[in-house]
């Protein structure tokens, strides 16, 4: 869990001496469950193989508490004589709960192989499945309502291939090709999601 309340915006008019400050407040309650299981093995079938296979899992729920009353423009402070004028603020009444549920599954297999003593290669394939659900529930008079549910599913297969040739003991020639997929779990201020990073 983490709680955040700080003056995020500061401004001073041209020629002025008073700093205007605006506070931002939120509180996160995060509950991640993660697992990574791998198995590796070596065998020789025409060429030497070093196999790695695995399963990557994450179930991640986050609830963010918002308080409109805590997101305030507070008293000004003098730029040249910065004596604190803002003393206390106790109204952190909940105005909204932002919920985010991310469920990811990934399976992968990699073969690192050797063709003789001078040629080595690698081949990897990974399949990812991501389910994401977000909703922002307003809170009125202490009662949590129901906001619009946004759900999305993303699936992608990525791969990596490489080959190394060593004609001399001090010289390596190589080539590589790879694709990637990285879900983006950050949200826009309106609750909408950002697209995944794809290369």
N, C-alpha and C positions, 0 to 999 in steps of 0.2 A: 504494500500500500504506500502511496505517497500523496502528500497534500501540498498545494502550491498557492501562495498568495503574495504577490509582489507588484511593485509599481513597474509596469512594462513600458509605458509611454511617458516621455519627459519632453517638455517643450518650453522654450523661453522666447517671448516676442522680441523682435529686433529692437535693440536699445533698452530692453527691459531688464529687470533683475529678479523677477519672480518666476519660479519653476512650477509649471502646471503638471500634475501627476495623475495618472489613471491606473487603478489597480485591476489585476486579473486574478480570478480565483477558480480553482477546480481541485477535485480530490479523486484520485484513481484507486480502484480496488481491482487488482489483477490476479487472475488465477490460472497460471499456465500448467499444463501437463505435457511433458515431452518424452520422447523415447527414440533412441537410435540403436538398432541391432545390426550387426555385421557378421559375416562369415567369410573366411579366407582359406584358400587352399592352393597347393602347387601340384601340377602333374605334367607328364610329358606325353604328348600325342602328336608325333611328327616333329613338333617344336616344343620348347619349354613354355608352359603357361603358368601365370600367377593370377588367380581369379579372386576378385573381391565382389561380394553381393551384399545388399543391405536393404533395410526398411527404415524410413524416417517418418515419424508421426508427431503431430502437435495438435492439442486441443486447448484453445486459449480463449478465456472469457475475460472481458474487461468491462467494468461499470464506472462511469465518471459522474461525479456529483457536480452540478452547476448551481451557482447562487447569483442571481441577478443583483441582489442587494450588496454583494461583496465586490462586484465589478463596478467600482465607483470612481468618480473624479473627486479627489480629496483636497484638503486644504493646501494652499501653496506654501512653498518654502523659498527663502531668499537664496539666490545663487551665490552671493558673496559672503553671506553670514548664515551658513546652513544649520540653523537651529531647528530641530524637528518640531513641527506644528501639529502633525497627525499623531494622536495619542493612542487611541484604541479603536477597534471595530469588532463588535461582537455579533452582528447580524449575519450569520452564515446560513440563513434559512434556504432550504433546497427549493430550486425553481425547476430543475429538470434532471433526469437521469439519462445519460447516454450509454447505450449497451452495444457491445461489439463481441461477436462470437466467430472465431476463426478455427476451421478444422482442415488440417492439411495431411495428406498422405503422399509419400514418395517412395518409389522402389527403383533400385539401380543395380547394374551389373557392369563390372569392368574386367577386361582381360589385358594383362601386361605380358607380352610374349617376346621371345627371343628367337630369331632365325639365325642360328650360328652365333659367332662371337662378335660380329661387326654390325648386325642389324637388330634393332629392337623396335617394338611398336606398342601402342596402347589403343584400345577401343572401349568406349563407355557409352551406355544408353541409360537414360533416366526418364521415368514417367512420373509426373506430378498431377495431383488432384487437390483443388482448393475450394472449399465451401466457405462462404462468408455471409454473415447476417448482421445487420446493424439496424438499430431503431432508437429514437430519442423520445422518451416518455416525459411529458410535462407533469409537473407536480403542482396541484392547486389545493390550498388549505391542508397541506400535509398528506394528500392522497395522490398516489402515482397513477396517472392516466395511461393511455395506450397511444403510441405514435405510429407513424407509417413504417412498416417493415420493409427494408431493402435487402434482398437476397441475390447472391450471384454465385456462379460456379465457373471455375477456370480449370482447364486441362491443357497440358502441354507435354510433348516429348522432346527432350534435348539430348544432345550427343557430343562426343569428343573423340577425335581420331588423331593419331600422331605417329610419326615414323622417324627414327634416328638411324643414320648410317655413319659409321666411323671408319673411313678409309685409312686413316693414320691414327696413331696413338694420341696425337695432340690435335686432332681435327675431327669435329662432329658436324655433319650436315643433317638438318632436320626440317620437317614440314608438319604443320598442325592445323586442324580445322575444328571449331567448336561452336556450339550454340548454348544459350543459357536462358533460364526462366527464374525470376525472383518476384514473388508476390509483394505488393506494397501494402502494408497494413496501416499506414497513416490515413487519417480522414481529413477531409476538408472541413472548414468551420460549419458548413451547413449539414454535415453528416454524410455527404457523398464520398465514395471511395476513389482512390487514385488507381490508375491502370498499373498492371505489373510491368516490371522491367524485363524486356525481351531483347536478346541479342542473337 
